[in-house]
Structure formats: structure tokens, C-alpha cells
Amino acid sequence: AADERIHGEVVRGLAARGRRRLAGTFRAAVFGANDGLVSNLALVLGIGATGVPAPVVLFTGIAGLLAGALSMGAGEYVSVRSQRELLEASAPDPGARDALGDLDLDANELALVYRARGMAPDEAVDQAALVLARVQAAERQPAPTDAIGTLEHDDEAVGTGMSAAISSFLFFASGALIPVLPWLFGMSGLAATVTATVLVSLALLLTGATVGLLSGAPPLKRALRQLAIGLGAAAVTYLLGLAFGTTIG
């Protein structure tokens, strides 16, 4: 039983590491696709409800697709780049390791470094004494690479700005294309509105269930929640479109 629990923890740790590596891309995929689905469905339904011709609805949807995808890509690039720069600025200075041999063995500089990294005062003093003892015993040879300490972050989990931007652009565009398909294939009026709503509903159920499966949550609950949020937003803009169309007409 004990061996099985240990093996289970090993598998859990490996799975967690894999999820961290996929976190950036997965986030861009889910949020990008959902934003595209909901925002463009709301856009075309709202415009269509005003009574404008079908070509106007089609070109409005395409414009919304391009504008939203470019905005998502640019925003994701800036976000990831800023996060990486923040992590790099917070990383320990590699040159500080070379100064360990020049420290006064009675000083508290190294202990202060450890305390700044989050160690408890007693633990920082003990760790500083251990590292300085190693340096003294090694006759001022370079200290171990972990002597100063590291921050708990994984660059693989953050990803690169360009990959995140491209992923966000593509996933938003793929989601935003679905509500436009009925008008793209020549449909119009109520038939196009109903078809777009059904297609987006199926896509929202799929993405919601996928998130539930990958996160360990009930897939049906996540799927229904995703559907309710998406259709709720689209319903608001559709009603506003009807109101504006009636007022203008």
C-alpha cells in the first residue's frame, strides 16, 4: 500500500509538471476560443437584430473576428513578455555568488539575502553559516550555483510572448469564425440567427466539457456553465439590437 501511494505521488508530480508546461498554451486556447465564440456571436446577433441586410452582418462579423484576434494576440504578447521580464528582474544575480568568498565570516550579509528570499530568520542564519563554511573549506573556490538561492518559477510554464500571441490569435479567430458561418454560406434572417446560436452552443459545450475533464471537475457542470454565460451575453446584445432596430425603424 505504501509503495502504491509513493508511485501515485510520482505520477501526480509528473502530470503536474506536464500541466504547467501546457498551462500557457492551454489558457490561450480556451480563453481565445471562448472569447471568439461569445463576442462574435453577440456581435452578429446584435447587428442582425437591427434589421440590416445579411452582407452587412457578414462583414461586421469578419471585422469583429480580425479586430478581436489582433487585439488578443497583441495583449497576450505584452502580458507574457511583461511576466517574463518581471521574473528575470527578480532572479538572483549570478555574479553575487562570486562575492561569497570575500564576505566577512562574522557578517550577516548572506543571512539577509536568504531572509529576503523568504527564509525564516533562524533558517537563514543556519544556511548562511553552512554556505560560508563550504566556501572557506574549498579555499575560495566558486560557490555552488544554488548558494544564493532561486525563485520558485518555471520559464516553461510562462512560455514565450510570440508563441502565446500566435496561439491567442489563431484560437480567437477559429472561435469567432463559427458564428459567421451561416452568413458566409448565404443564409440570412432568423434561419442564420438560429443556426449560429446552435453552432456556438455546441462549441461552448465542447470547450466547457474539455476544461472540466482536464481540470478534474465535472465536465457536464462546466459545459452547462460555459453555455449559460455565452448565451446570456449573446441574448443581451440581441435584445439591445431589437430595441435599437425598432427605435431607428
N, C-alpha and C positions, 0 to 999 in steps of 0.2 A: 504494500500500500504506500509506503514511504517513497519507494522508487518511482511509482506511478505519479505521485504528486510532484516529485522533482522533475520528471520528464515532462509533465504538464506545464510546469513553470518555464522550462526551456523552450517548449513550443510556443507558449504565450509570449515570451520575450522576443523570439524570432518574428512572430506575427506582428508584434507591436512595432518592431524596427521597420518591417516592411510597410506597415500603415503610415509610419512617419515619413518614409521616403515618398509615398504616394499622396501625402496629405495636400501638398500644394497643387498638384495637377488635378486631384480629385475634387478639391474645393473649387478650382476654376471651372471644371466640367459641370458640376452640379449647379453652382450658382449662376454660371454663364448661361447654361441651357434653360434653367428656370426663369431667369430674368428675360431671356429672349422670348420664351413662350408666353409669359404673363404680360409683359409690357407691349409686345406687338399685337397680341390678341386684344388687349384693352384698346390699343390704338385703332386697329382696323374696325373693331365693333363700334367704338365711339364715333369714328368718321362715317362709317356706313349707316349708322342710325340717324344721321342728319339728313339722309336722302340724296347724297351726292352720287354721281354716276360711278359705275364699277371701276373704270380706269383710274379715277381719282383715288379710290380706296386702294387699288393695287399699287400705284406709285407712292402713295403715302406709306403703305406697309414696307415697300422696298427702301424708302428713305429712312424709315424708323429702324430697319434692320442694319443698314450701313452706319447710321449715326450711333446707334446703341453698341454695335460691335466695336467700332473705333473707340468709343468712349470707354468701354470695358477694357479693351486691350491697353489703352494708354493708362488708365487708372491702375490696372494690375501691375504694369511695368513700374510705375512710380512707387507703388506700395511695396513691391518686393525689393526694389533697389534700395529704398529707404530702410527697410528692415535689415538688409544685409550690411548696409553702411553703419547702422546702429550697432549691430553685433560686432563688426570689425573694430569699431571705435571702443567697444567695451572689452575687447580681448586683452589679455596680459601682454605687456611689452616684452618681446623676446630678448631684447638687449638687457633687460633687468636681471636676467639670470647670470650674465657675465659679471655683474656687480656684487654678487654674493660673496665672492672671495675677499672683497675689500671692506666688507662690513665689520664694524666693531662687534666682537663677540658678546660684549656686555650690553649692546644697544637693542632697542626694541623695534627697529625699522621693519624687519621681516615679519615679526608678530603683528605689526599694524597692517601689513599687506594682507596677511591671512584674515585678519578681522574685517578688513574692507571687503574681502571676498565672501564674507558671510559666516566665518567660523566663530564659535564661542570663544571668549577670552582665554580660558584655560587651555582649550584645544589648540588655539593659535600659538600660545607660548610653547606648548609641547612640540608642535610641528616645527616651529622655527628653530628650537633647540636641536631637533633631530636633523634638520637640513644643514644647519651650520656645523654640526658635528661631522656630517658626511663630507662637507667641503674642506674642513680642517684636516680630516683623515686622508683625503685624496690629494693633499698638498696643492690646494688652489686650482685643481683641475675643474673644467666646466661642470656645473651642477647638472643634475638630471633635468630633462625637459619639463617635468611636471613640478619643479621646485617652487615656482611662483604660484602655480595653480591655474586652473582653466575655468571658463564659464560653461555652464550646462546648456549648450545649444548644439544643434546639428545642422550644418550648412545644407546637407542633402534634403532636410525637411523644409528648408526655406525655399530652395530652388533658385533658378536664375530669372532675372527680370524678363528677358526676351522670351524664354520658353513659357512663362506664365502669361505674358501678353498675347502670344500667338494662340495658346490654348483658350484663353478667355475670348479672343476674337472669334475663333472657329466655333466654339461651343455656343456662344451667344447667337452667332449667325445661323447655326443649324437649328437652334430652338426658335428663333424669330422667323425662320422660313416657313415653318409649319402652318401658322395662322394665315399666311398669304397664299398658300397652295390653291384653295378654291377659286380665288380671283385670278390666279395665274393660269388656271386651266379653263377660264372662260365663264365661270359661274358668277352669279350676281344675286342681289336681293336677299331674301330670307333664307334661300337654299344655301347660299355661300356662308351666311352667318352661322347657320346651324352646323354645317359641315366643319367649319373652322373650329367651332366650340367643341364638337365631338373629337376632332383630331387632337386638339390641345389637351382635352380632358384625359384621353388615353395616354398621351405623353407625360402628363403630370402624374398620373397613377404609376406609370413605369418608373419615373425618376424617384418618386417618393418611396416606392417599394424597394428600389435598389439601395437607397440611402438606409432604409431600415435593415435590410439584410446585411450590409457591410458594417453597420454600427452595432448590430446585435439587438436592435429594437424591433418590436412587432411590425412587419412590413405593411400589413393592412392598415394599421393605425397611421403610420407615416404617409402612406399613399392617400388616404382619405383627407388627412390634414393638408397635404400639398394641393389636393384638388379643391378643397374648400377655400383656401387662401387665393388660389389663382382665379377661380370662377368668381369669387367675391369682388376682386379688383376689376375684373372684366365687366361684371354686372354694373358696377358704379359708373364706369365710363360709358357704357351702353345707355343707361338711363339719362346721363347728362347729355349724350348725343341726341337722344329723343327729345329732350327738353329744348335744346338749342335749335334742333331742326324745326320743332313746332313753332318756336318763337320767331325764327327767321322766315319760315314759310308763311 
